Amino acid sequence: MITDPAFYAVAVPAALLVGISKSGFASGIGALATPLLAMSVTVPQAAALVLPLLCLSDVMGLVTLRRHADWTVLRQLLPAGLIGIVLGWIGFGVLSPHLVGGLTGLVTLIFLAWNLKFPPQADAAPPGAAASGALALTSGFTSFIAHSGGPPIVMALLPRHMAPLAYAGTSAVFFAAINAAKWVPYGLLGLLDWGQLATSAALMPVAAAGVLLGIQATKHVSPRWFYRLVQWGMFLTGVKLLWDALK
């Protein structure tokens, strides 16, 4: 188990961000957790430490949010997302997590700029099955490599103008399935050991507090401010991922 105080100086904020993001509030900002932890440990170690926190937060989020999920949308997203996990497993030893994160950050910022300049109209059609599938596949792939699968799913859900709880519930179910699918390949790649799991367990109360905080915020923040915070989460995530790839 890691005992260095400098590690926990970045690990505690990272765990809180994971929990807040998994509640559906400011979705995408949880992608900052792995880069934060990578300031103190290696990127693969950071990814392994974050996975149990993600799964704990998934369970907590599902208890409250699963009944609000849009299963019609999930039927478009989940199969492609799981294919993305398989592709991430295959490509894990080939592509640098920083490279994948940087590409994700660039695409995120381009989408956000386009969305702000040309906001979706109330009567605009939501993304089609092919576009939704492509975004979900990208999410599964980048989620496996660097736990940065949030922005593509935001891109798939944001133009649909879903109610905040429907948005949060759909996102919660999608990532619960995606994160559960990572355990076996992570184990086969040698990324999990008892010391890291013990460290993750020590951070679980912080992640749990983040979930509860985010769920309460989702219930009390207006849809207009909810989506503004989602966009800010996308911006901060995109900038951080791109910066890490370029430095």
Rosetta blueprint (number, residue, H / E / L):
1 M L
2 I L
3 T L
4 D L
5 P H
6 A H
7 F H
8 Y H
9 A H
10 V H
11 A H
12 V H
13 P H
14 A H
15 A H
16 L H
17 L H
18 V H
19 G H
20 I H
21 S H
22 K H
23 S L
24 G L
25 F L
26 A L
27 S L
28 G L
29 I H
30 G H
31 A H
32 L H
33 A H
34 T H
35 P H
36 L H
37 L H
38 A L
39 M L
40 S L
41 V L
42 T L
43 V H
44 P H
45 Q H
46 A H
47 A H
48 A H
49 L H
50 V H
51 L H
52 P H
53 L H
54 L H
55 C H
56 L H
57 S H
58 D H
59 V H
60 M H
61 G H
62 L H
63 V H
64 T H
65 L H
66 R H
67 R H
68 H H
69 A L
70 D L
71 W H
72 T H
73 V H
74 L H
75 R H
76 Q H
77 L H
78 L H
79 P H
80 A H
81 G H
82 L H
83 I H
84 G H
85 I H
86 V H
87 L H
88 G H
89 W H
90 I H
91 G H
92 F L
93 G L
94 V L
95 L L
96 S L
97 P H
98 H H
99 L H
100 V H
101 G H
102 G H
103 L H
104 T H
105 G H
106 L H
107 V H
108 T H
109 L H
110 I H
111 F H
112 L H
113 A H
114 W H
115 N H
116 L H
117 K H
118 F L
119 P L
120 P L
121 Q L
122 A L
123 D L
124 A L
125 A L
126 P L
127 P L
128 G L
129 A H
130 A H
131 A H
132 S H
133 G H
134 A H
135 L H
136 A H
137 L H
138 T H
139 S H
140 G H
141 F H
142 T H
143 S H
144 F H
145 I H
146 A H
147 H L
148 S L
149 G L
150 G H
151 P H
152 P H
153 I H
154 V H
155 M H
156 A H
157 L H
158 L H
159 P H
160 R H
161 H L
162 M L
163 A L
164 P H
165 L H
166 A H
167 Y H
168 A H
169 G H
170 T H
171 S H
172 A H
173 V H
174 F H
175 F H
176 A H
177 A H
178 I H
179 N H
180 A H
181 A L
182 K L
183 W H
184 V H
185 P H
186 Y H
187 G H
188 L H
189 L L
190 G L
191 L L
192 L L
193 D L
194 W H
195 G H
196 Q H
197 L H
198 A H
199 T H
200 S H
201 A H
202 A H
203 L H
204 M H
205 P H
206 V H
207 A H
208 A H
209 A H
210 G H
211 V H
212 L H
213 L H
214 G H
215 I H
216 Q H
217 A H
218 T H
219 K H
220 H H
221 V L
222 S L
223 P H
224 R H
225 W H
226 F H
227 Y H
228 R H
229 L H
230 V H
231 Q H
232 W H
233 G H
234 M H
235 F H
236 L H
237 T H
238 G H
239 V H
240 K H
241 L H
242 L H
243 W H
244 D H
245 A H
246 L H
247 K L
